[in-house]
Amino acid sequence: MRRRSFLKILKMGSSGLILYPVLVNSCKCKQNESVHYCRLKIIKQNSINLPDGKRTPFGWPSIGIAPNESIIVKPENKLPDTNLCLRVSVAQEIRDEKLLHVKIPETDNYLGVINICFSSVLVPYELKISSKHCAQISENGLELKLESKSPIWIFSEKSEKVNNEVFLPNVLCFSKETGTVERFLECFSSINSVQAFGWREGTVLDGLWQLYTKKGYQNALDTIEQHFNLFFNNQNLCYEDGRSNPVFNAITGIESTLPFATLARLYPNHPILKLVVESWNSLRKSNGAIVDGDIKDSATAEGCYTIAYPMAVIGKLLGSEELQKSSLFQLKHRFILINNNKLWLRYYGNGQYSYPNWARGAAWTLLGFIRTMSELNCQDKEIINKFREGIKIALSMQRVDGLWNCFMDAPKALPDTSGSAGIAAAIITGVENGYLPGSYEEYAFRCWNGLQKYITVDGFLKGAAQDNRGGIALQESDYRVIAQMGMGLMAQLHAYL
């Protein structure tokens, strides 16, 4: 099959077959539609500039709000009398807590607060609003006032190159509370699922690849190319790191190489892959382990998925026995994370661990193991048995609804949809490739059924534990967000069901 080069900018709506009908109208607010967006125009602002050296993803227009300052937005069309949800999306990396207080200007109607804390870019946040306020909002608009020690930047205007409307300030109008699998797949197979480059975008690309290869969804392949067009220009890689600093043709650590598994499948001769291999070699310790930092005995769960897996893919495609052997060694180095009947996120050396039974850490470990094993048709009994051991530990903590709590052994904690989807994807992939009994498929199906309750009306996945920037306290809290990276994990589960 011929593929258009991802080095050419694609126009939204021009590519491939459309698997599902377009269900979301972007701003006309027709009464007979079950869900649609009403664009919000910024009518009052005190503009502030981005800090020196910072950049917004893809150069999309954004607006900054200073602490104790506000902006006023107004619907471009009259709102229908229906359920409402205000949405804004983050345009700069956030490493503290920010509260956007929402009220109707020139009234006493305070509508609530959007809590945005420790967030990556390209993530939408929302506030549900009662339909009784429709008329006043249509007339007066909404005021968003920031309570924080530092500014916040949100996307503000359309991109000239792609349809990024879902990331702009808008009011989502809807009649039903829960979305469908069809809406999920439509939303996921679009620019709407793009994430910061690294492990977040890597899970999305992997999910799209699995949908294409296992389900035959042509538009998933088209979406991969659309995503890569955002990050590559004339074979040069351009993105922002976890602090919104521009990165050009560089690798920022072990968590940033997951997207190259998908890139290598489509473009095995791409010159950036040489840089990826060089970056792994630069991080390789004397014992052969590829880890961030100076402690060669340390290990993190992410490395199973972000190092071992892409290394296996690239090694296989390039016919490199050395890379393939190294990828399996990266798993063996991380055996220590499946220890004492627990799944650990980190091992620091000298017997020191952290984050026991954190669901997303378990997902990184188990999914990394099975993706690498399946790619290389691994017959190493030690690796296979360690993977099965990890799966049994996770299954001992699965909830009745099929999900896993954020800390899986904390009975009163809320579930984490992203970690749950990743664990279930590892299980079903293990069954599919003969590493787990067929009876284990039941556990993956239970999770799939439970996840569907967390699909938003326009197809995003909510209920994900926030990025692990706020420490254990945030992970132990009830704070949950929409997460496209969780959608990538859920799509990987769907691909095998």
Disulfide bonds with the S-S distance in Angstrom:
Cys29-Cys38 1.53
